[in-house]
C-alpha cells in the first residue's frame, strides 16, 4: 500500500500511526498492495477553500474526500497486478478543526483523528452516508476498522 502523507499545517497529527491505520483499512477492505491514497493535513483556511470550491459550503470542516474511482462499498475492484497502480484519491483533514471538535465532544483527539482518516478513506472506497441505511453501514464499518488498531468511534 502506498499511503502518501503531507502535513501542510502546524498541528501534531501522529503521522506514523495514521499511515499504519490507512494501510490497515485498505488491507481489511481487500485492496491490492499497489493501491495509492494521499492524505493531506491542511489548515482551516485551506479546507474551507476546498469546501467552498467543490461542495459549495461555507467555512472549514473536519474531513473531505476526493475519490478518483467510482467504487462500491465493501467490494474491492478487480485489478491487474501488472498494470498501473490503483490510485484511489485524496483525503484532506484539518487537524485544528478536529482538535476543537474533539474538545467540544469530550472525546480523545487521537481517536477523532483516526476516525477522520477512516471516514475519509471509506468515502474513497465508495461508502457514503446520504441515507440512514448507508450511514449505519458506514458507521458500523468505521467501528470495526478502528477497533483493529485499538481506537474507538465516538
C-alpha positions as CSV (number, residue, x, y, z in Angstrom):
1,X,0.0,0.0,0.0
2,X,1.2,3.5,-0.8
3,X,-0.2,6.0,1.6
4,X,1.3,9.4,1.0
5,X,1.0,11.8,3.9
6,X,1.7,15.5,3.6
7,X,1.4,17.7,6.7
8,X,0.9,21.3,5.4
9,X,-0.1,22.8,8.8
10,X,1.3,23.1,12.4
11,X,-0.8,20.7,14.5
12,X,0.7,17.4,15.6
13,X,-1.0,14.6,13.7
14,X,0.7,11.3,14.7
15,X,1.6,10.6,11.1
16,X,3.2,7.1,11.7
17,X,0.1,5.8,13.5
18,X,-2.3,7.3,10.9
19,X,-0.3,5.9,8.0
20,X,-0.5,2.4,9.6
21,X,-4.2,2.9,10.1
22,X,-4.7,3.8,6.5
23,X,-2.8,0.7,5.4
24,X,-4.8,-1.5,7.8
25,X,-8.1,-0.1,6.3
26,X,-7.0,-0.8,2.8
27,X,-5.9,-4.4,3.7
28,X,-9.1,-5.1,5.6
29,X,-11.2,-3.8,2.6
30,X,-9.3,-6.2,0.3
31,X,-7.4,-3.6,-1.8
32,X,-4.3,-4.6,-3.7
33,X,-0.9,-3.8,-2.4
34,X,-0.2,-1.4,-5.2
35,X,-3.1,0.9,-4.5
36,X,-2.4,4.5,-3.6
37,X,-4.0,7.1,-1.3
38,X,-3.0,10.6,-0.4
39,X,-3.8,12.1,3.0
40,X,-3.2,15.9,3.3
41,X,-3.3,17.6,6.7
42,X,-4.3,21.2,6.0
43,X,-5.2,24.4,7.8
44,X,-8.8,25.5,8.5
45,X,-8.4,28.2,5.8
46,X,-7.3,25.6,3.2
47,X,-10.0,23.1,3.9
48,X,-12.6,25.9,3.9
49,X,-11.4,26.9,0.4
50,X,-11.9,23.3,-0.8
51,X,-15.2,23.0,0.9
52,X,-16.5,26.1,-0.8
53,X,-14.9,25.4,-4.2
54,X,-16.0,21.8,-4.5
55,X,-19.0,21.4,-2.2
56,X,-20.4,24.9,-2.2
57,X,-20.4,25.0,1.6
58,X,-19.1,27.9,3.7
59,X,-16.3,27.5,6.3
60,X,-14.0,24.8,7.4
61,X,-14.9,21.2,8.1
62,X,-13.1,18.2,9.6
63,X,-12.5,16.0,6.5
64,X,-13.1,16.0,2.8
65,X,-12.6,13.1,0.4
66,X,-12.0,13.3,-3.3
67,X,-12.3,9.8,-4.9
68,X,-10.8,9.1,-8.3
69,X,-12.7,5.9,-8.9
70,X,-16.4,5.1,-8.7
71,X,-16.2,2.1,-6.3
72,X,-18.8,0.0,-4.5
73,X,-18.6,-0.2,-0.7
74,X,-17.2,-3.5,0.6
75,X,-16.1,-4.6,-2.9
76,X,-12.5,-4.2,-3.9
77,X,-12.3,-3.9,-7.7
78,X,-10.6,-6.4,-9.9
79,X,-7.1,-5.1,-10.6
80,X,-4.4,-6.2,-13.0
81,X,-1.2,-6.6,-10.9
82,X,0.9,-5.9,-14.0
83,X,-1.0,-2.7,-14.8
84,X,-0.6,0.7,-13.3
85,X,-1.3,1.2,-9.5
86,X,-4.9,1.7,-8.4
87,X,-5.0,5.4,-7.4
88,X,-8.0,5.8,-5.1
89,X,-7.9,9.6,-4.4
90,X,-7.2,12.2,-1.8
91,X,-8.3,12.8,1.8
92,X,-8.0,16.3,3.3
93,X,-8.1,16.7,7.1
94,X,-8.0,19.9,9.1
95,X,-6.3,18.9,12.4
96,X,-7.0,22.1,14.3
97,X,-10.7,21.8,13.4
98,X,-10.6,18.1,14.5
99,X,-9.0,19.1,17.8
100,X,-11.7,21.7,18.5
101,X,-14.4,19.2,17.6
102,X,-12.9,16.6,19.9
103,X,-12.7,19.0,22.7
104,X,-16.3,20.1,22.2
105,X,-17.5,16.5,22.2
106,X,-15.2,15.4,25.1
107,X,-13.5,12.7,23.0
108,X,-9.8,11.9,22.6
109,X,-8.1,13.9,19.8
110,X,-6.2,10.9,18.6
111,X,-9.4,8.8,18.4
112,X,-11.0,11.6,16.5
113,X,-8.1,11.9,14.0
114,X,-8.2,8.2,13.5
115,X,-12.0,8.5,12.8
116,X,-11.3,11.2,10.2
117,X,-8.7,9.1,8.4
118,X,-11.1,6.1,8.4
119,X,-14.1,8.1,7.4
120,X,-12.2,9.8,4.5
121,X,-10.8,6.6,3.2
122,X,-14.1,4.8,3.3
123,X,-15.5,7.6,1.2
124,X,-12.8,6.9,-1.3
125,X,-13.9,3.3,-1.3
126,X,-17.5,4.1,-2.1
127,X,-19.1,4.3,1.3
128,X,-21.5,7.2,2.0
129,X,-24.0,8.5,4.5
130,X,-26.6,10.1,2.3
131,X,-29.4,7.8,3.6
132,X,-29.9,6.2,7.0
133,X,-29.0,2.7,5.9
134,X,-25.8,3.9,4.2
135,X,-24.9,5.9,7.3
136,X,-25.4,2.9,9.6
137,X,-23.3,0.7,7.3
138,X,-20.5,3.3,7.2
139,X,-20.5,3.9,10.9
140,X,-20.5,0.2,11.7
141,X,-17.6,-0.3,9.3
142,X,-15.7,2.6,10.9
143,X,-16.1,1.0,14.4
144,X,-14.8,-2.3,13.1
145,X,-11.8,-0.8,11.4
146,X,-10.9,1.5,14.3
147,X,-11.1,-1.5,16.7
148,X,-8.4,-3.2,14.6
149,X,-5.9,-0.5,15.7
150,X,-7.3,-0.1,19.3
151,X,-9.2,3.1,18.5
152,X,-12.9,3.9,19.0
153,X,-15.6,5.8,17.2
154,X,-17.5,8.4,19.1
